[in-house]
Amino acid sequence: MTNNSLKINRNKDGTFTVEWDQQDADWSWMNNLTSKEIQGIMETFTNYKIHVHCFDTEVYNPQTFDSDNLDEITDYEIYGGGGTDFDCIFNYLKREGRVPNRLIVFTDGYPFGSWGDENYCDTTWIIHGDPEPNPPFGTWAIYDEHKHKQAA
């Protein structure tokens, strides 16, 4: 089974980190939506810095966008080849010294192994795929059904 996810992290320094995993045709709509949504968020602020990463079992193509290069985000290239390992994102953030105030993860709800480090930061899972998800921590919502539940 393939998995895809998008993570938007608001870091303590006010910057954002966006990471996604792209390998499933069911998620191809996220490619354009992601850059447009990120661009829309960025346009509402005058001074900002946003960190964007792709991932599958490791982090790819980390780039930083700010108020001076907003237009370049639409040219961001998606990398990845399979497997959704949320641990690689948490490990990357730790190595980089970034602790988001809230980590937002767009996923199909089928992680490859662990859901990540539940003690690292507040996490919200936006799930598009698994109709009966059960994330072990954080809050979650089903994207299609507009449902919201607190993880057990």
Secondary structure per residue as TSV (DSSP state, phi and psi in degrees):
chain	resnum	aa	ss	phi	psi
A	1	M	-	360.0	134.9
A	2	T	-	-93.8	160.0
A	3	N	-	-139.3	148.1
A	4	N	-	-140.3	145.3
A	5	S	E	-148.1	155.0
A	6	L	E	-128.5	133.5
A	7	K	E	-124.2	132.0
A	8	I	E	-120.3	117.3
A	9	N	E	-112.5	130.6
A	10	R	E	-99.3	113.4
A	11	N	E	-81.4	159.6
A	12	K	T	-60.4	-25.4
A	13	D	T	-83.7	5.9
A	14	G	S	91.8	-7.8
A	15	T	-	-83.0	168.0
A	16	F	E	-117.9	148.4
A	17	T	E	-121.8	127.3
A	18	V	E	-119.2	129.2
A	19	E	E	-136.4	139.0
A	20	W	E	-144.6	158.7
A	21	D	E	-117.8	120.9
A	22	Q	-	-125.8	104.6
A	23	Q	-	-147.3	0.1
A	24	D	-	-114.4	127.0
A	25	A	G	-59.1	-27.1
A	26	D	G	-63.6	-20.1
A	27	W	G	-105.3	9.0
A	28	S	T	-60.8	-27.2
A	29	W	H	-61.3	-23.8
A	30	M	H	-70.6	-25.0
A	31	N	H	-57.1	-54.3
A	32	N	H	-75.2	-40.9
A	33	L	H	-58.7	-42.4
A	34	T	H	-60.4	-52.8
A	35	S	H	-66.3	-36.6
A	36	K	H	-67.9	-42.8
A	37	E	H	-65.7	-42.9
A	38	I	H	-61.9	-43.9
A	39	Q	H	-61.8	-41.1
A	40	G	H	-62.0	-42.7
A	41	I	H	-61.5	-46.9
A	42	M	H	-63.8	-34.8
A	43	E	H	-68.0	-18.2
A	44	T	T	-81.1	-9.5
A	45	F	-	-115.7	153.8
A	46	T	S	-97.9	-34.2
A	47	N	S	-126.6	115.8
A	48	Y	-	-156.4	165.6
A	49	K	E	-142.0	129.5
A	50	I	E	-128.0	132.0
A	51	H	E	-100.8	127.1
A	52	V	E	-119.5	134.5
A	53	H	E	-142.9	147.6
A	54	C	E	-100.7	161.5
A	55	F	E	-157.7	157.1
A	56	D	S	-137.7	-84.6
A	57	T	S	-103.8	-0.6
A	58	E	S	-152.9	169.1
A	59	V	E	-88.6	137.7
A	60	Y	E	-126.3	153.7
A	61	N	E	48.6	51.1
A	62	P	E	-67.6	128.7
A	63	Q	E	-139.9	156.5
A	64	T	E	-118.3	132.5
A	65	F	E	-118.4	147.8
A	66	D	E	-144.3	-172.4
A	67	S	T	-64.3	-15.6
A	68	D	T	-89.4	-22.4
A	69	N	S	-127.0	30.6
A	70	L	G	-51.4	-43.1
A	71	D	G	-62.3	-24.5
A	72	E	G	-71.8	-16.7
A	73	I	G	-64.3	-28.1
A	74	T	G	-70.1	-15.4
A	75	D	G	-97.0	4.6
A	76	Y	-	-60.6	131.9
A	77	E	-	-95.3	131.8
A	78	I	-	-89.5	132.3
A	79	Y	-	-124.1	159.6
A	80	G	-	141.9	159.9
A	81	G	-	-141.6	-4.0
A	82	G	S	146.8	148.7
A	83	G	-	82.6	132.8
A	84	T	-	-112.3	106.1
A	85	D	-	-112.7	96.8
A	86	F	H	-62.3	-27.7
A	87	D	H	-57.4	-34.7
A	88	C	H	-63.8	-31.8
A	89	I	H	-70.6	-48.3
A	90	F	H	-61.5	-41.9
A	91	N	H	-64.0	-40.5
A	92	Y	H	-62.9	-47.3
A	93	L	H	-59.7	-40.4
A	94	K	H	-63.5	-46.1
A	95	R	H	-61.1	-35.7
A	96	E	H	-82.8	-9.8
A	97	G	T	74.2	26.9
A	98	R	-	-103.7	128.3
A	99	V	-	-124.8	101.5
A	100	P	E	-68.1	147.4
A	101	N	E	-64.5	-36.8
A	102	R	E	-150.3	129.7
A	103	L	E	-98.1	123.2
A	104	I	E	-110.1	122.9
A	105	V	E	-117.5	120.0
A	106	F	E	-94.8	121.8
A	107	T	E	-149.6	162.6
A	108	D	-	-83.7	-4.3
A	109	G	S	86.8	12.0
A	110	Y	-	-121.3	77.5
A	111	P	-	-70.8	152.3
A	112	F	S	-88.3	91.6
A	113	G	S	91.5	-129.0
A	114	S	-	-72.5	155.0
A	115	W	-	-86.3	-2.8
A	116	G	-	109.0	-168.1
A	117	D	-	-90.2	100.6
A	118	E	T	-65.4	-17.2
A	119	N	T	-95.8	-0.8
A	120	Y	T	-79.5	-45.0
A	121	C	S	-161.7	162.4
A	122	D	E	-63.6	136.2
A	123	T	E	-131.3	138.4
A	124	T	E	-123.0	129.4
A	125	W	E	-103.6	123.5
A	126	I	E	-105.9	112.5
A	127	I	E	-110.0	125.5
A	128	H	S	-125.2	93.2
A	129	G	S	151.5	-72.7
A	130	D	-	-70.5	113.9
A	131	P	S	-73.2	-15.6
A	132	E	S	-130.4	60.9
A	133	P	-	-70.4	158.5
A	134	N	-	-145.9	65.1
A	135	P	-	-61.2	138.5
A	136	P	S	-76.5	-8.7
A	137	F	S	-157.1	166.6
A	138	G	S	81.8	-170.9
A	139	T	E	-108.2	160.3
A	140	W	E	-150.0	157.8
A	141	A	E	-141.4	144.4
A	142	I	E	-87.2	123.0
A	143	Y	T	-61.1	-48.4
A	144	D	T	-68.9	-35.5
A	145	E	T	-96.0	-7.9
A	146	H	T	55.6	35.8
A	147	K	E	-94.4	152.4
A	148	H	E	-137.8	132.2
A	149	K	E	-140.8	156.3
A	150	Q	E	-90.1	130.4
A	151	A	-	-64.7	147.7
A	152	A	-	-69.1	360.0
